[in-house]
Amino acid sequence: MDREQKFKYMTEEPIPRLVCSLAVPTIISMLITSFYNMVDTFFVGRINTSATAAVGVVFSLMAIIQAIGFFFGHGSGNYISRQLGAQNTEEASKMASIGFFSALIAGAVLAGCGLIFIKPLALLLGSTETILPYAVDYLKYILIGAPYMTASLVLNNQLRFQGNAMYGMIGIVVGAVINIVLDPVLIFVCHMGISGAALATIISQFISFIILLWVSQSGPGIHISWKNVRFDAYFLKEIVRGGFPSLCRQGLGSVATIALNMAAGVYGDAAIAGMSIVSRITMFAYSALIGFGQGFQPVCGFNYGAKLYDRVREAFYFCLKTSAGFLILLSIAGYIGAPQLVELFRKGDPEVTAVGIAALRFSCISFSLSGGVVMSNMFLQSIGMAVRASIVAAARQGLFFLPLIFILPSILGLRGVEMCQMVSDILTFLLAMPLSISVLKKMGTESD
């Protein structure tokens, strides 16, 4: 459809149908992205406990790469969505190019610095002496892929914010299929071990990048061009305004993972491996929720830009109710099936299994509250309320989790490590809902 048809679709289509049509491809994209890490954990778990733990250690670096990609992707994408809602295509085109090339440059800088200081970086991420060799082997390949991994996230998010999420999903799915095929081949057939898992990841991510770039340049949306790049204060400010909440969420997620690895490391490699497995499982489920919220974001941005505040409010409450119902069912299933889920990744290791089961069940207790947190964060971010959005984004893995990961283990030992995320999720929900609902109430009076 052309831009006029797209505008009409985004501002007139019934909210439930519109959100769901945009959410399905983003849910699939997020699940597939999370699946990259789960596949690595599954196959690496066949090597040994230290290798399994190493994937968990390097996951925090993956979170940093994602933080950079989401910072530029959400920062540019939120602006693009609002400008398209206001029918200002030229400004949206400039921002698309600035966001893409900024992410590519930032990823290259991260790769260069990381490769120079790779061993200190692995230790900083939480490696023990037994985990270090595996972590370095995995880390070097992931760093090589950092530039195009960050740029891929920008392309995927920009397509999504334009209402073209289906195109972004194609690149992600193709890369995932390739990753699944390459993992066992490179790890076991080529005898590359954990290095094979990392190489499979960056090859598949590169193919996704090529597909996303081709779709972006040949599709019906806004095209990337170096000619449109202007690194002036206005556009950089808008990227920070729209992307800083994502940087907080993802960046602090990386810091939280490092802190978690260090806290669990006191109790041995088995504790790190167990918590690493739970992180993959919960991240997979959380990815579906994020994907649903990302289907809400372009609806929010378009209609907020068009000053259709009633549609923004309707979309928020629809997403809140729908996600709550889904998460309650998922939490019950996860609590009951915790032993089977953990043993899927590391069977026959009772120490790892015991830690994993306890941590997963604690997470399931509070998981149903995550919908309110995610929808509040994405709503505030999409309408440009950067301060409130950043507070919500920073709370779950930063403001609450980081103090708790030091306090709870000192009181409860390993049990404190296992239940830390649950306590943090409850406190974040109690903070997020008042911040978003007060804005929605004010928006309701403005639309009357």
Order of alpha helices (4+ residues) and beta strands (2+ residues): alpha-alpha-alpha-alpha-alpha-alpha-alpha-alpha-alpha-alpha-alpha-alpha-alpha-alpha-alpha-alpha-alpha-alpha
